Amino acid sequence: MPEASTAQHPLITYLVSGYYDVTLVVQNANGTDTKTIQDFIFVDTNIGFAEYERSAIKVYPNPAKDLINVKAAVPIVATELTDLSGRSILYHTVSADNTQLQVGSLQNGIYLLKIYTADACFTRRIALLR
């Protein structure tokens, strides 16, 4: 649950309802630019999102060997597999309600699979075992 991220597609989790400021920092060889928008995000922790999340996205098999299937109730925009430190291992753009990830070349272990839709990012813990 970081309060900040340097990831390309960050996921920040808030456990308390309320309004939150968002700050974007963009940096390249020409310098740095910062933009802050106050009260930009409203988080309501009482909406039953966990139940919706479980029914909206199916990921199987888990544990997986060579292939992970992802099916969603809405179109998937992208999938990203990260290690537990947040390092991106696989990233694929998608424009369908289902996709497959080839994971046969990855080492055994626990990974996080992020499924991006137009409105949300869902995260699943995936075990790779051979």
N, C-alpha and C positions, 0 to 999 in steps of 0.2 A: 504494500500500500504506500507507494512513494508519493511525496508531495510534489516532486519534480521528476522529470525524465529527460534523457537525451536520446531516447529511442525514436526511430523514424515514425512509428505508429504507437505513441504512448497510450497506456491504459492507467488511469489514475482512479483509485477506488476511495470513495468517501463513505464512512460508516454513520455519519450524523447528518440528519436533514438540515438544509439551509442553503444560503446563497454563497457562491464561491467566485473569487476573482480568477481571471485567467491571464497569464503573462506568456507571450510568445517572444522568444529571443532567436533572431536569425543572424548567423555569422558566416562570413566567407572571407576571401582574400581582400575584399574592399572595406571590411569593417564589420561592425555589429549594429543591429537595429532592434529595439525593444518596443513592444506594444502591450499595454495592460488594459483590460476591460474589466471594470468593477462589477460585481454581482452578475456575471455573465452566465453562470450555470446555476440552476436550482436543482438540488438533489432532494428527492422525497423517498425516504427509506421505508415507507409504509405502503408500497404499491404491490407487493407480492411478486416482484420481478424474478425471484429465484424459481418460482413455479412456472412462470412464462418461459424463462430461459431453458429449463429442462425439457419442456415440450416443444420448443421452437427449433432446437438443434439436436441432431442425433449424430454421434461419432462412434464408429465401431470398426473393427474389433478393438477392444481395449482389455488386456494388453494386445499390442499389434506385433507382427513379424516384419512384413515387407510392404504392407499397404494399409492406409487408413482411409475409410470412407466417411464422407461428411454429407449429411442431408439436412436441409433447412426448410422451414415453412415459408421463408421469404428468400429472394435472390441473395446469393453470397457475392460480395464485392472482391474479397481477398481472403487468403489464409496465410498465417504466419506461424511457423514452429520455432520456439525458442528453447534454449536450455534454461535451467532454473536460475541462472544469473541474469537472464534477460537478453542474452546474446542471440541474435536472429540466425537461425540455421537454414530455414527454407522460407521463401516468400513467393506466393503465386497470386496473380490477379485472376479473378473468376467472374463470370457473368452468367451464372446458372444457380439453380437451387440445390445442386449437388456437385461434388467433386471428389477426386481421389488424390492422396498424397503418396508418392513412392518414398518409402523410408528404409528400404532394404540395405542401403549403404551406410546408415547411421549406426552408431554404437548403442548397445543396450543401455537403458537408463530411463529416467523420468524427464519428460519434456512438457512444455505448455503449448497447447494449440490455440491460437487466437483466430476466431472466425469473425470477419468484418462484414456487416451488412450496411445498408445505406443509413440506418438509424442507430446501430449499436455494435458493440464488440463483445462477443461471448468467448470465454476462456474455459478450456477443458484440460485436465491433467491427463497425459498419455504416458503409458509405460511401453517401452520397446523391449521385447524379450525374444530371444531365439534359442 
